[in-house]
Amino acid sequence: MPATLCIPIEENRGLLSPVSPHFGRAPAFMLVDAATLAYRVVPNAPGERPCDACRALADEDIDVFLVGGIGTQALERIRARRRIAVLRTPSGRVADALALHIAGRLPVVQEECCPPDAPPGPGLRVLSGPSAGCRGTSCAT
């Protein structure tokens, strides 16, 4: 059974879509079939509450999330659904994130990690693995 990958995107440009630096603030999500690279775009749920993005994806069958950054509440909700892998991808394009995923070069998100330019929030710790990229920054969810 092929895996379905979910990648937060800034705008829909197909596989050249820019990866959003923060899961919860992404305007949309690209769902990609890992075997065929067929994709579709799901708009993010409008709202101000933390993890409205989780509601937008609640009915989707997702196996792996590739995120630039993610807050605690979203990470906990994703993990509560079932065993879903959440991996950290650098900013860039969806195609770049897919290539890194296929090569096995993306670290697993262990704890909340948001982009360096995110607003201050509770103290957070870095991700594990190579090129984790958080550098101990803090952010709001």
ABEGO torsion letter per residue (X at the ends): XBBBBBBBBABBAEAABBBBABAAABABBBBBBAAAGBBBBBBBBBEABBGAAAAAAAABBBABBBBABBBAAAAAAAAAABBBBBBBBBBEBAAAAAAAAAAGABBBBABBBBBAABBBBBBBBBBBEBGAGAGGBBBBX
